[in-house]
Each structure stands twice: as structure tokens, then as C-alpha cells.
Amino acid sequence: MRRRVAGCWRPCLIVGTLLSALPAAGADPVLRIGSKRFTESTILGEILTQTAQRVTPAQHVPGMGNTAILFEALRSGAIDLYPEYLGTIELEILHHDQAGATLAQVDQELAPLGVGVDIALGFQNSYALGVRRDTAQALHLDRISDLAGQPQLRIGLSHEFLGRSDGWPGLARRYGLTVRPTGLDHGLAYEALAAHQVDVIDLYTTDAKIARYGIQVLQDDRRYFPRYDAVVMFRRSVPERFPQAWAALKQLAGRIDQGRMIELNSAAELDHRAARDIARSFSAAVGRRCDPGLRFAIDCSAAISAGWRASTSCWCCCRWPPRAQSGSRSAWPQPGGGAWVA
């Protein structure tokens, strides 16, 4: 694997604008959390922010741009952390010839740059190609390699995918695809596919619209795409500067599986709920599902005021046991007796 960090002429210009409006990272008492310009990243950024806000001032800076911009913002101190994907770090940031390193190996490689990676959230969101189900049935399309024999198909791809090292150029070489794709905004891709304006699009495997539009996801039969496990990239000074927030964020490890992420994306893209409200509902749901093996902190007094029913599986997350196992709130300990626990 060769290692080099991409140049930053355009990201540096954008990040320079951000930095001019923000305090120096070392002196700033606010934990600044960035996110990219797509639904899932915005939701994850809000979940990270709300989790940190329980113990320290935190601010979410959404819609900052693509990988290069977020990474440069991180290195420059415009933000302290942001949600990223392991395969993207390997191929787009570290420029490995192929992905497959462990989280610990990637973190060690990033260390000289003053940044790190940790907190695997529990799901991966891979790139894929999709077609309308009627097209797949008519042309017997099950795999990406099947596209090589269908040069008449119109391929519409997001602008970022067209330019990524792990995007179209390498995919076309791997599968021998000679069709010249059209660039389009990812947010409009599903509608363009449904309207028969294009026949093939790139997608994220956790997109909510896959089921809504009945999309056939083509099998990556030549295993071009790496794993894109969702993780947190951070400035290496963050655990020392924000120890309580970092401890709270680490409790999110493994808490979001692929099904849950699709649900969260669906709440935004199909139900049109705000990311802030989605993140708030997610945090509440995680608390309600607590069990003896769940090390996620719960504010017991907030649970009481919200009307949760007493149960051993919930109280195990608090510092003290309930006085009764009854569902009656009159049997619960008085508000104020609970505490956040690690």
C-alpha cells in the first residue's frame, strides 16, 4: 500500500473561509462536529452532536462538502470530528492501492497527520449500482458485469462518484464498461431513474429510496467496492480537550446497524423529518432499549418525567436500583436521583 495525502487547493480555500469565523481549536471550548452534504452524514453528525451536548457545549456544522473538504477542515482545526467511512479513508485520504486495513491500522497511519479514527458505529454503507426492477427483469440484470453487454443503457452518476478513486473510473476498468455516464445530483437520481431519464444510477446501500422506488441493486460480482464501515474521524487532541464528550461518543460504538440507519434515512427522505428531531428520537429509542449489556448512559430523572415504565433492564443502567418493579410512576425513585454513568 502506498501512502500519500491528496493536495488541497480547493478545500484549503473553503476551509480558510471557515477558519476565519472560528476560534483556534486549542482555545475553543465548543466541540465542533462537521458533516458532508448528504442525508446520512447530516443525521450522523446530529447524533454525534446531541450525544456530546449532554456533557459539553457542541455545535454541528452540516453540509460542508465532500471528503477532501471535511478532511482539510479537520486538519486545519475548523472542526474537531466528523462521521466518515473506513473505505473512503483508505482510498480517498490515504490513497491505498486497495482497502482492507483494520480500524487500528488506519488510525495508526493517520496519527502523524494529527488526526485519528475510532468508534465504529455498527453498519457499513457501500456504493452500488441500481436499475429499475422492470429493466432488470427485461434484460436479466443481476450483476454489475451484466451491464457490459448492454451498451444502450444510459448511466447517470453522482458528480462525486464520477471523480472518486474508488468510483467510476476504476469500476469501469474492472468491469469493462465503455458507456460514457452522465453526471447528476445524487438527491435527484432516484427520481430521474423512475422517470426513465436514465437507466442506471449509483447509490448508497443504506438509501431509503431503494425500497420506495423498487430498485434492483446489482451484485458487485467482481468485488470492486471495499467495506465502508461508518466511523468517527477526529483531531487527536479531542479526547484530551473533551474527555467527557469523548467518553459519551464512544458509547455509540456498535449502536447503529444497517437496518436502523435505513430507518433514520427514511425518516428524513421519505417522512421529511428534520435531522435534529431524528437524532433526538434515536437517542430516546436507544435509552428505552437498554439492557444489562448496554453501556449507554441514561438520565433516570428524564426517564421518569417521560413516563417510562420501571423495569430491571432499564434500571441496570443507573447507579441505584428502583424501589419497586411496578409500572406505576408513584413507585419510582424521585427525579434527581439518577446520574449519567460510563
HELIX and SHEET records of a PDB file:
HELIX    1   1 TRP A    9  SER A   20  1                                  12    
HELIX    2   2 ALA A   25  ALA A   27  5                                   3    
HELIX    3   3 THR A   39  GLN A   53  1                                  15    
HELIX    4   4 THR A   67  SER A   76  1                                  10    
HELIX    5   5 LEU A   86  THR A   88  1                                   3    
HELIX    6   6 ILE A   89  ILE A   93  3                                   5    
HELIX    7   7 LEU A  103  LEU A  110  1                                   8    
HELIX    8   8 ALA A  111  LEU A  113  5                                   3    
HELIX    9   9 ARG A  133  LEU A  139  1                                   7    
HELIX   10  10 ILE A  144  GLY A  149  5                                   6    
HELIX   11  11 HIS A  159  GLY A  163  1                                   5    
HELIX   12  12 TRP A  168  TYR A  175  1                                   8    
HELIX   13  13 HIS A  186  ALA A  194  1                                   9    
HELIX   14  14 LYS A  209  ARG A  212  1                                   4    
HELIX   15  15 VAL A  238  ARG A  241  1                                   4    
HELIX   16  16 PRO A  243  LYS A  250  1                                   8    
HELIX   17  17 GLN A  258  GLU A  269  1                                  12    
HELIX   18  18 ALA A  275  ARG A  288  1                                  14    
HELIX   19  19 CYS A  300  SER A  305  1                                   6    
HELIX   20  20 THR A  312  TRP A  315  1                                   4    
HELIX   21  21 ARG A  329  ALA A  331  5                                   3    
SHEET    1   A 2 LEU A  31  GLY A  34  0                                        
SHEET    2   A 2 ALA A  58  VAL A  61  1                                        
SHEET    1   B 3 LEU A  81  TYR A  85  0                                        
SHEET    2   B 3 ALA A 230  ARG A 235 -1                                        
SHEET    3   B 3 VAL A 115  ASP A 118 -1                                        
SHEET    1   C 5 THR A 182  LEU A 184  0                                        
SHEET    2   C 5 ILE A 155  SER A 158  1                                        
SHEET    3   C 5 VAL A 200  TYR A 204  1                                        
SHEET    4   C 5 TYR A 127  ARG A 132 -1                                        
SHEET    5   C 5 ILE A 215  VAL A 217 -1                                        
END                                                                             
